[in-house]
Amino acid sequence: MSSLSLWISSSVAVTARSESDHRLRLLSSSSATIATSPALHFCCLRTEALKLGAKSNRWKVVAAAVAPQNGSASDEFDYNLVIIGAGVGGHGAALHAAEKGWKTAIIEGDVVGGTCVNRGCVPSKALLAVSGRMRELQDEHHMKAFGLQVAAAGYDRQGVADHANNLASKIRSNLTNSLKGLGVDILEGVGTILGPQKVKYGKVGSSGNVITAKDIIIATGSVPFVPKGVEVDGKTVITSDQALKLEFVPDWIAIVGSGYIGLEFSDVYTALGSEVTFVEALDQLMPGFDPEIGKLAQRVLINPRKIDYYTGVFASKITPAKDGKPVIIDLIDAKTKEPKDTLEVDAALIATGRAPFTKGLGLENIRVETQRGFVPVDEHMQVIDVDGKLVPHVYCIGDANGKMMLAHAASAQGISVVEQISGKGNVVNHLSIPAACFTHPEISMVGLTEPQAREKAEKEGFEVSVAKTSFKANTKALAENEGEGLAKLIYRPDNGEILGVHIFGLHAADLIHEASNAIALGTRIQDIKFAVHAHPTLSEVLDELFKSAKVKINTSSPGVAPVTV
């Protein structure tokens, strides 16, 4: 899942300075970077600036100087806002609410950080960092191109696993510190909605504690989806939850599903020496990607590696290894349901997507029924009841509503909800939210695929054009000996609207944000093509991409007046 950079607004920091100059002067001697910055920048999950607290008591000084205390709710409610679920979405909403001075509580029945931090994007990136280095060290031709000679590369499995676990622990601690530092109450237990503006939390089966809140946000996330017929034992038949622990590296592993999760784990396992077999129900691998990008990715990420695959088949039954027997996978044709083949492998990873975690929320108490497990919401993330009416003061964000199952999308939705509650109209443009797959090389995308864009164009009556650029023409990519890659722009030639951008290549996950921000801000190609990019950088791949587009009009949007020097 992709990272998201957010910030505390400069107005908060300025207010704090005006009220506590003497404390900030003290702060400047021990933590000058934070004290003098007009805005506290939080990397990834808005927490890295708070990591001081893990090593010293300096964070207490920082909190006193710049963090607003948890505000006071009205006499009518215990809290202004209660959030059920302390994953990335709930965390983002809680910090934004605390910055506004609201009295805020967040309920968590497991551990702070949710799936992303503990069993998802954070530990998986640690494993992928290892696989990237292993691939480079194992590629003799690549090393020779630099004039380098490297002895046989090896790895310590436990050391790799510890790296992933330690990273998750560090980020989890940072999130916890950031919530406490801003005065957010962390309430331990399972949260259940009892009725309008009333929530119970505590251990399952206990009477629990009842609190009231002006507004409630559901942010309970998701869990791995396991199809019928699959027996998960957590050892030889596993989900991503267990795979991230890397308790063993099998000689041969079947991965059921070739989406983001399956692709990333194939990158890890093959780098560590495993052979991989994909089992994909649809007729092609990587079905969620733009078809052209998917074909190129298959040529680079699948074909040269120790990977084979079945497409158009279901794994109707998977039996874990036991009594000296291997994992047995029965395959049937996805259309006819006729038996197709039987696989005997050392392990199987179930990477068939994720399912919303919405049971036990007490939705029946506010007359809400889930749809395939998802909580129904409108474009403002406000919950909809069985009669199609909006439920006052109840919202749902992130994986639990199913709009876009990405950690940074959940955070964006949470911030949007807080803005709406505070009286500021805000709607998340999901077409501007990027996604990334952290393989080697990476894949990233934002907006529509080419088939989606052409379908939309046919319905609405406009023309679609496509522009492409290659990493082989980029100086920085060639200097890194990483010229394999493509950037693709899908746009309207009549008005310059960006419909979608797809990138396969070195640092694609970082490069996509120029395109996603352009879509979010409504920037047209005829404007962005005049942006200046540092040379030589990978960002010039996007620069060339926008410049190569042929827009029929030259009218630019009103912009900021240039500053002469």
Secondary structure, DSSP 8 states (H G I E B T S, - for coil): -----EE--HHHHHHHHHH-HHHHHHHHHH-HHHHH-SS-EEHHHHTGGGGGGGTSSHHHHHHHHH--------TT-SEEEEEE--SHHHHHHHHHHHHTT--EEEEESS-TTHHHHHHSHHHHHHHHHHHHHHHHHH-HHHHHHTT---------HHHHHHHHHHHHHHHHHHHHHHHHHTT-EEEESEEEEEETTEEEEESTTS--EEEEEEEEEE---EEE---TTB---SSSEEEHHHHTT-----SEEEEE--SHHHHHHHHHHHHTT-EEEEEESSSSSSTTS-HHHHHHHIIIIITTSSEEEEESEEEEEEE--BTTB-EEEEEEETTT--EEEEEEESEEEE-S-EEE--TTS-GGGGT---BTTB--B-TT-EEE-TTS-EEEEEEE-GGGT-S---HHHHHHHHHHHHHHHTT------GGG--EEE-SSSEEEEEE--HHHHHHHHHHHT---EEEEEEGGG-HHHHHTT----EEEEEE-TTT--EEEEEEEETTHHHHHHHHHHHHHHT--HHHHTT----TT-TTHHHHHHHHH---S-------------
